[in-house]
Amino acid sequence: FSPPSPEGTPVNRIPIMAKQVLDLYTLYRLVTDKGGLVEVINKKIWREITKGLNLPTSITSAAFTLRTQYMKYLYPYECEKRALSSPGELQAAIDSNRREGRRQTFGTALFNYSPAGTPTLLGSPKMSLPALSISTHTCSQLGQVHAVKKAAQAAAASQAVVLEQLREKLETGEPPEKKVALTAEEQQRLVQHTLQHNLLAVASQFPMNVKISNR
């Protein structure tokens, strides 16, 4: 097998790629069918060339290796026989491709960079929902206990006011019989008032129906 090569460009060493001999004839045919080396570089269609050569598409350096081998063994022949481009156009295409590759690498580095102590853009915080969740039933129970406690405090304050009123009436100098009668009557009213107040306070916090007697 003698690959197409102009005089002065001998193939001293058989090019190997992916542990197999690189078919220079098929490479030349594929590249020239796409418009030549410069066109392939500008359009970035090396993957199609790789598939045409039956090479693994997972090779990350396939484009660079194929371009290097083509420039070394086949590009002078392309210029001589097909004149699809000039060496100056080839160099301009290579420089443009190199600059674009640098911009992509720089952009990726900025996106991945995360100073120490700051959250990275690529990572999403993970949180365990079961650990942070609070039972609705537990919250309801806590609210009910707090309401009952407030109702008891209000009842105690009301009782203190009534007792203070009783004390003032007893100190006005009324007959002992009237004092005793007032004390018994006020105590009964106090007990009834306190009971009703507590029941109303509790009923307002619980979803239940509470009936209070007129007496």
C-alpha positions as CSV (number, residue, x, y, z in Angstrom):
1,F,0.0,0.0,0.0
2,S,1.4,3.4,-1.0
3,P,-0.6,6.4,0.2
4,P,-1.0,9.4,-2.1
5,S,2.0,11.6,-1.4
6,P,3.8,14.1,-3.6
7,E,7.5,13.6,-4.3
8,G,9.6,14.6,-1.3
9,T,7.0,13.5,1.3
10,P,7.9,9.9,2.0
11,V,6.1,7.8,4.6
12,N,9.0,6.6,6.7
13,R,6.8,5.4,9.6
14,I,3.3,3.9,9.3
15,P,0.9,6.1,11.2
16,I,-1.0,4.3,14.0
17,M,-4.2,5.4,15.6
18,A,-6.4,3.5,18.1
19,K,-3.9,0.6,17.9
20,Q,-4.5,0.2,14.2
21,V,-2.9,1.4,11.0
22,L,-4.4,4.7,9.9
23,D,-5.8,4.4,6.4
24,L,-4.3,7.5,4.7
25,Y,-6.1,6.9,1.4
26,T,-9.6,6.8,3.1
27,L,-8.6,9.8,5.2
28,Y,-7.7,11.8,2.1
29,R,-10.9,10.8,0.3
30,L,-13.1,11.7,3.3
31,V,-11.5,15.1,3.9
32,T,-11.4,16.2,0.2
33,D,-15.1,15.1,-0.2
34,K,-15.9,17.5,2.7
35,G,-14.1,20.4,0.9
36,G,-10.5,19.9,2.1
37,L,-8.6,20.2,5.3
38,V,-9.4,23.9,5.9
39,E,-13.1,23.3,5.4
40,V,-13.1,20.4,7.9
41,I,-11.3,22.5,10.5
42,N,-13.6,25.5,10.1
43,K,-16.8,23.4,10.2
44,K,-15.4,21.1,13.0
45,I,-16.6,17.9,11.3
46,W,-13.8,15.7,12.5
47,R,-16.4,13.4,14.1
48,E,-17.7,12.5,10.7
49,I,-14.2,11.8,9.5
50,T,-13.6,9.6,12.5
51,K,-16.8,7.6,11.8
52,G,-15.8,7.2,8.2
53,L,-12.5,5.7,9.3
54,N,-14.3,3.3,11.7
55,L,-12.4,4.7,14.6
56,P,-13.9,4.9,18.1
57,T,-15.7,8.2,18.6
58,S,-14.6,8.2,22.2
59,I,-11.1,9.2,21.3
60,T,-10.8,12.8,22.7
61,S,-7.7,13.6,20.7
62,A,-9.0,12.3,17.4
63,A,-9.4,15.7,15.7
64,F,-5.8,16.8,16.6
65,T,-4.3,13.5,15.6
66,L,-6.1,13.3,12.3
67,R,-5.3,16.9,11.5
68,T,-1.6,16.3,12.3
69,Q,-1.3,13.2,10.2
70,Y,-3.2,14.8,7.3
71,M,-0.9,17.9,7.4
72,K,2.2,15.7,7.5
73,Y,1.4,13.2,4.8
74,L,-1.6,14.5,2.7
75,Y,-2.0,18.2,2.7
76,P,0.8,18.9,0.3
77,Y,-0.8,16.4,-2.1
78,E,-4.2,18.1,-1.6
79,C,-2.6,21.5,-2.5
80,E,-0.9,20.1,-5.6
81,K,-3.8,18.0,-7.0
82,R,-6.9,19.8,-5.8
83,A,-5.8,23.3,-4.6
84,L,-8.7,23.5,-2.2
85,S,-6.9,25.9,0.1
86,S,-3.5,27.5,0.7
87,P,-1.0,27.1,3.5
88,G,-1.9,30.6,4.7
89,E,-5.6,29.7,4.9
90,L,-4.7,26.6,6.8
91,Q,-2.7,28.5,9.4
92,A,-5.5,31.0,9.8
93,A,-8.0,28.2,10.4
94,I,-5.7,26.5,12.9
95,D,-5.2,29.8,14.8
96,S,-8.9,30.5,14.9
97,N,-9.7,27.0,16.2
98,R,-7.0,27.4,18.8
99,R,-8.4,30.7,20.1
100,E,-11.9,29.4,20.3
101,G,-10.7,26.4,22.2
102,R,-9.0,28.7,24.7
103,R,-12.2,30.7,25.2
104,Q,-14.2,27.6,25.9
105,T,-11.6,26.3,28.4
106,F,-11.5,29.7,30.1
107,G,-15.3,29.9,30.3
108,T,-15.4,26.4,31.8
109,A,-12.7,27.2,34.4
110,L,-14.7,30.3,35.5
111,F,-17.8,28.3,35.9
112,N,-16.1,25.5,37.8
113,Y,-14.1,27.9,40.1
114,S,-15.3,28.2,43.6
115,P,-13.2,30.1,46.2
116,A,-12.6,28.5,49.5
117,G,-15.5,29.0,51.9
118,T,-18.1,29.8,49.2
119,P,-20.6,27.4,47.6
120,T,-19.8,26.1,44.2
121,L,-22.1,26.7,41.3
122,L,-22.1,23.1,40.2
123,G,-23.2,21.6,43.5
124,S,-26.7,21.8,44.8
125,P,-27.2,21.7,48.6
126,K,-28.8,18.5,49.8
127,M,-31.2,18.6,52.7
128,S,-32.8,15.7,54.4
129,L,-36.5,16.5,54.5
130,P,-37.4,13.9,57.2
131,A,-34.9,15.5,59.5
132,L,-36.3,18.9,59.1
133,S,-40.0,18.0,59.0
134,I,-42.2,18.7,62.1
135,S,-45.3,16.7,62.6
136,T,-48.5,18.7,62.2
137,H,-50.1,16.8,65.0
138,T,-47.3,17.8,67.3
139,C,-47.6,21.4,66.4
140,S,-51.4,21.2,67.0
141,Q,-50.8,19.7,70.5
142,L,-48.3,22.4,71.4
143,G,-50.8,25.1,70.3
144,Q,-53.6,23.5,72.4
145,V,-51.4,23.3,75.5
146,H,-50.4,26.9,75.1
147,A,-54.0,28.0,74.7
148,V,-55.1,26.1,77.9
149,K,-52.2,27.7,79.8
150,K,-53.3,31.2,78.7
151,A,-56.9,30.4,79.7
152,A,-55.8,29.3,83.1
153,Q,-53.7,32.4,83.6
154,A,-56.7,34.6,82.6
155,A,-59.0,32.8,85.0
156,A,-56.5,33.3,87.8
157,A,-56.4,37.0,87.1
158,S,-60.2,37.2,87.0
159,Q,-60.4,35.4,90.3
160,A,-57.9,37.8,91.9
161,V,-60.0,40.8,90.8
162,V,-63.2,39.3,92.3
163,L,-61.4,38.5,95.6
164,E,-60.2,42.0,95.7
165,Q,-63.7,43.3,95.3
166,L,-64.9,41.0,98.0
167,R,-62.2,42.3,100.3
168,E,-63.2,45.9,99.7
169,K,-66.9,45.1,100.4
170,L,-66.1,43.3,103.6
171,E,-64.1,46.3,104.8
172,T,-67.0,48.8,104.4
173,G,-68.4,48.1,107.9
174,E,-71.6,46.2,106.9
175,P,-73.3,43.9,109.5
176,P,-71.7,40.5,110.0
177,E,-74.8,38.7,108.6
178,K,-74.7,40.7,105.4
179,K,-71.0,40.2,105.1
180,V,-71.5,36.4,105.4
181,A,-74.3,36.5,102.9
182,L,-72.3,38.6,100.5
183,T,-69.3,36.4,100.9
184,A,-71.3,33.2,100.1
185,E,-73.1,34.8,97.2
186,E,-69.9,36.3,95.7
187,Q,-68.0,33.0,96.2
188,Q,-70.8,31.2,94.3
189,R,-70.7,33.8,91.5
190,L,-66.9,33.6,91.4
191,V,-66.9,29.8,91.0
192,Q,-69.6,29.9,88.3
193,H,-67.8,32.8,86.5
194,T,-64.4,31.0,86.6
195,L,-65.9,27.7,85.4
196,Q,-67.6,29.4,82.5
197,H,-64.5,31.4,81.6
198,N,-62.3,28.3,81.5
199,L,-64.8,26.3,79.5
200,L,-65.1,29.1,76.9
201,A,-61.4,29.6,76.6
202,V,-60.8,25.8,76.1
203,A,-63.7,25.5,73.7
204,S,-62.3,28.3,71.5
205,Q,-59.1,26.4,71.0
206,F,-60.5,22.8,70.4
207,P,-62.7,21.6,67.5
208,M,-65.5,20.5,69.8
209,N,-69.0,21.6,70.8
210,V,-69.3,22.7,74.4
211,K,-72.7,23.5,76.0
212,I,-72.8,25.7,79.1
213,S,-75.8,25.7,81.4
214,N,-77.5,29.0,82.2
215,R,-76.8,28.3,85.8
